[in-house]
Amino acid sequence: MKNSFIVQQSFPVPRPTTNPYLVMLAQSIDSIAGVSVRNFSWRGALLGRYDVFHVHWPEILVAGHSPLKALVRQGLTALLLLRLRMTRTPIVRTLHNLELPSGISRRERALLGQFERQTTLWIRLNPETPVRDDRQYALIPHGHYRDWFEHYPVAEPEPGRIAYFGLIRRYKGVDALIDAFRALPGDVTLQVSGRPSTPELADDLRSRAAGDDRISLTLQFLDDAELVQTVSRASLVVLPYTEMHNSGGALTALSLNRPVLLPANPVNQRLAAEVGYGWVHQYTGELTATVLAETLREIENHHPVEPPRLGARDWRDAGHRHFSAYLSASQAVTRHQLEHAGG
């Protein structure tokens, strides 16, 4: 029997570098009877039949590695938006980030603005995401990664070992982490792993780490096995983002039963309450050597006994809640058509 409801996702067939969130989301939705997930291709998005278009980071659709590629993608995005409007296909948008990326062109900003205007329903990953009265929302928490990593060997945590992992961008504060760590005395180590967004950023991090043999830099993408080893060897994972609203990195560390140090904000306070005492540590203001020392000491003296509580982030439940959101978006479009037809 053919699947009757087709979800067109905005991400292509997964590669080794694809965010596991996207892979598990697609699997959880595709497991629902009568529902099929289609990965993104321009041909499929422009010419294929589907019932809803689910976009995650729309800025990816309008960006390119060269000015010509960017221009081509922007033209295709304009055609896609026209196609979605003409066919009255609902757009569902997951709010991974609250703000548009910095440094984008006027044309990119215009296309992303059109995406916003045509979006039918927004998915919030946590209750702290602000809402607008004129928009329809669904709240679906970011799923955990326990099942994703369960087949990989896990290392024992090493006392005094701090780790950062993930894509390295300026706003993620890795430079501040290195500076703070250098001022931290004692038998401690820091492992920074991840691909910097620019060669200049990579050079800056190498310069900051130079001369301190306790700091190790692995400035490249980590596969899943390497990631599990990096996280599980640490006694503390530090994610010092200057802007943090949703963090898959924090959930990765918690899924591997490692405590995290995060900037204090309402989202992270809610996460700390959800997962239980001792797993989410927070700091206010700048990250300093004192903050690192106090957190390491707290972990050593009061390490949590129970694993983090992540039951509210089950992927099977997330798949069904996404499908409900898709149906709500489709019904909203139908209601809008009937209202206009009646008017």
N, C-alpha and C positions, 0 to 999 in steps of 0.2 A: 504494500500500500504506500502511495506517495505521501510524503509529509505535507500537511495542509498549510502550516504556518511557517514562513521562511524569514529568518532574521539575517539581514545583511550587516555584518560587522565592519568596522572601519580599519581593521588590521588584517594583513595578508596571512597566508599560510605560515604558521609559526616556524621560526628558525631557532638554533641554539641560543641566540641572544634575545629572543622574545621574552618580554615580561611574563613570568609564570601566572600572574593574575589573569592575563588575557587568555592564556591556554586553559586554565581551570574554569574560567567563566564560560568559555565556549563549550567545554566538555559537559559542564553542569546543565547548560541550557539544551544542548543537543541530546542529552539523555532523557528528556521529557518526551513522552509519546506524542506524536503528531507535530513535533517542532523540529526544525532543521536550521543549523547555523551555516552560513556561507561566509567564507573568508573573502577579504577584499581583493578585487582587481578592478581596474578602471573599466574593462569591458563588461564584467558582471554588474558593477554598480550602475553603469550607464544603460545597459541593454537588457539585463536580467530581470526576472520577476521576483519580487520579494514583498513582504508585508510591512516591514519596519526597517529603518536604517538606524543602527546604533553606533554613535561616534564617541570616542574616548578623548583623544587629543586632536581636535580638528586642525590645529596649526601644522600637524605633520602632513596633512593632505595638500597644503599650499606651499610647503617648503621644498627646496631642491638643493643639490650639492653644487649647482652652478646657476648663474642668472638665467640661462636658457631653460634648464630643467625646471627651475622655479616658475618661470613664465608659462611653460607648457602645463605644469600641474595646476597653476591658478586658472588657466583657461578650462581645463577639465573639471575643476571644482565648480566653476561658474555653470558649466553644462550640467553637472550633477545636481546642483541646487535647483536649476530650472526643471530638470526631470522630476525631482522630488515634489516640486510645487505643482507641476502640471498633472502628475499622477496622484496627487494628494497622499503621498506616502509620509507617514509620521516619522519625525526624527526624535530619537531618544538620546540624550547626552548625559554621560557620567561626568560629574564635576570632580575630577581628580585635583584640579588646581582652581583657585578662585580668580586669578588674574590672568590676562593675556601675557604671553612672553614679551620680554623687553627687546627692543631693537628690531622689531618687524617693520616691514614696509607699509606704506599707505594702502597699497592694493591688498596686501595680506589682511590688514586690519579691516578693510571694507568687506572682504569675503567672510571673515570670521564674524563680523557683525551681522551679515546676512544669515549665517548659520544660526546665530542666536535668535534672530527674528523668526526663523522657520521652525525652530525646535518646539516640539509639542510637550515633552515631559523631560524633566531633569532628575537624575538619580543622585541623591546625596549619600556619601559614604559614612558620614557621621552626623549626629544631631546638631553639631555646632555650625554646620554650613548654613550661612544666612539664606533666607527665603524672601521672595517677593510675592505680594498678593496676587499679581496678574500671571503667575506661573503655576504649573502643576508639577508636583514633586512626588518621588518615592524614596524612602529611606531604606537602603540595603547595605549593611556593614561590609567592609572589605573582608574577604575570606582569609583564613589562616593558611599556612604552608606546611602543616605537619604531614599531610599525605604526600605532598610533592617531594619532600626530602627524606621520607622514611626509609628509602632503599640505600641511602649513602652512609658510609662509615662515619661515625661521630668520634671526635677526639675528646680527651679529658681537658677541662679548663685549666689553664696555667695561671697560678697566682700572680697578680700584678700585670697581667697582659691585657692591654686595651686594643680594640680593633675598630676600624672604620671600614665600611665596604659600600660599594655602589658607584654609580656614575658620579663623577666629581665635577660640580659646577661651582661658580663663585659663591652663590648664595648658600651652599651647603656647609660653608665654614670650616673646611678642612685645613686651611691655612691657620686659622685661629686654634684649632686642635693641636697642630704641630707646635705652634708657639707656646701654648699652655703646657704641653707635655715636656718641652725642653726645660722648663722651669721646675719640673717635678723631680725631686731628688729620689734616690733609692734604686732598688733592684726591680725596676719596672720596664716594660717594653711596649712599643706602639707599632701596630701593623696597619698600614693604610693600603687598601686594595680597591682598584677601580680605574676606569678609563677617564682621564681628564677631558673636558670638552674642547680645550684648545692646547696647542703646543706651548703657548706662553704660560698657561696655568701649570702645566707639567713642570716646566723649567722653574717656576716660582716655588713649587712644592719641594723640588730637589734642593734648591738653594736653602730653603728654610730648614730642611732636615740634615743638611751637610754638617759633618763634625760630631753628630750624636749617634754612636753605634747602636743605641737602643732602639732606633727608629728604622723600620723596614718599609720600603715603598714598592708596591707591585702595581705599576700604573698601566694596567691593561684589564680587559674584560676577564672575569672569572667564570669558568663553567660551574655547573651545579656542584660537582664533587669538590672543587677547589673552594667554592663558597662555603659549603658545609664545614670543611676543615678550618677555614679562616675564622668563621663565627664560633665554632665549638671549642677551638683552642683558647679563645678569649675568656677572661673572667668578667669583662665588661665591654659592651658595644656602645660606642659614643657616636651619636648622630647630631652634630651641632648646627643644624640648619638655621639660618637666620629667618627663613620662612618655612613653617611646617604646618600643614593642615591635614594631610593624609600621608602616612608613611608606610609603604610596603616594607621598607627596611626594618622598621621597628617590629612589625609583625613577623618578619623573617627571623630576627633574633629571638623573639619570644617563642616562635614555633620550634626553635632549636633549644629552648630552655636556657637562654642566656639573658641576664639583666641588661637593661639599656639605660643610658643617660641621655635625656632629651631636654630641650628648652621648655621652660614652664609656660603653658598656655591652656585654655579650657579644653582643647581636644586631648592633649596629653594627660591632663588631670582626669578626664573621663576614662581614658585608656587605663591609667593606673588603678582607678577604682574597679574597673571591669576585671582585670587580670589577677588582682590580688596583691597583698602586701609584699614589697621587696623586689618587684620585677621592673617597675618603671620609676627611675630616679629622675628628678628634675632640678634645673638650676635657673636662676633669674640673672639678668644682666649678661655680662661677658663671661665666656668660659675661661676659667683660670686654673692654675696648678692646684690651688687650694680646693677648688670644686672637685677636681679629679682625685686628689688624695682623700678627701672626706668620703667620696662615693666608694672608692676601693676599700676603705676601712669599714664602711657600713656593710658592704657585701661580705667581707671576710668575717665580720662579727655577727651578722644577722642574715645569713643567707636563707632565702625562703625554702621551706620544706616541701610544700606542694607545688606542682608545675603550674604555669600560668593558666588561668581559666579562659579558654578560647571557644567554648561551646556555642556561643552566640554567633560564631563566624563559620558555621558549617556550609560547605559548598553546595550540597544538595538543596538545602533551604534557599541559598542564594539564587540558584537556578530557577526555582519555582517563583521566587519573588520578582526576578527579572521578567519572567514570562507574564506575570500579572501586570507588571508595569507596561509591557508592550501592548497587552490587551487594553489597558486603560488609555494609552496613547491612541490606539486605533479607534476606540470608542469616542474619544474626544474629537478626532478628525471627523468622524461620521456625524456627531452632533453639530459640529460647526457647519458642515455641508447642509444638513437639514434646516438649520436656523436661517442660513442664507437663502436656501431655496424657498423657505416659507416667507421670508421677508421680501 
